[in-house]
Amino acid sequence: MIGNDNFGKYKNELQIVLEPHSDPRKNLVGKIPPEELMLLDFVKPWIKFKFVPKN
């Protein structure tokens, strides 16, 4: 999810959300397929990574 303008100082911040929830201050921008969730083990604070669309 990405924080929108209503999210204050956290707007434009990417959040990987593990539990379903609804917050009007955040916009869902994508989903990680269940078979690729193990890749989250490699995402650490301040590490650079990118999402690549699956064709």
N, C-alpha and C positions, 0 to 999 in steps of 0.2 A: 504494500500500500504506500501511497505517497501522500504526505500531509498537504492539504490545500490551504488557501489563504486564511481560512478560519482557524488554522492550527497554530497561529502565533509564530513564535520563534522556531518552531519545528516544521514550518511549511517547506515543501520541496524535499523533505527528508524521507528516504526510503526505509520502510519497515517490513521485515519478513514476519508475517503473522502466522503463528502455528495453530491457534485456536480460532474457530469461527466467531466473529462478532461483527457488530455494525456500529460505525461511528461516522456521522455525517461530515466530520472534519477530515476524513481520509478517503482517498479514491483507490479502488482496486485497479491495478494496472496489469496483472498477470497472475498465473498460477504455475506452480512447480508440479509436474506429473509425479504421482506416487513412486514410480520406479526410479526417480532421480532425487528424491528427498535425502538420500545418503550424502549427496554433495554438500548439504548444509554443514556437515562436520568439518568441511574445509574453509568455511566462511568465519573469519575471526575479526574482532574489532580492528578497524583502520586498514584492513587488507583490501587491495584493489581486486575487483572482479567485474564481470559483465554478464548480462543475460544475452543469449543468442536465440533468436526465434527458430522454432522447429518448423520445417516446411512440411 
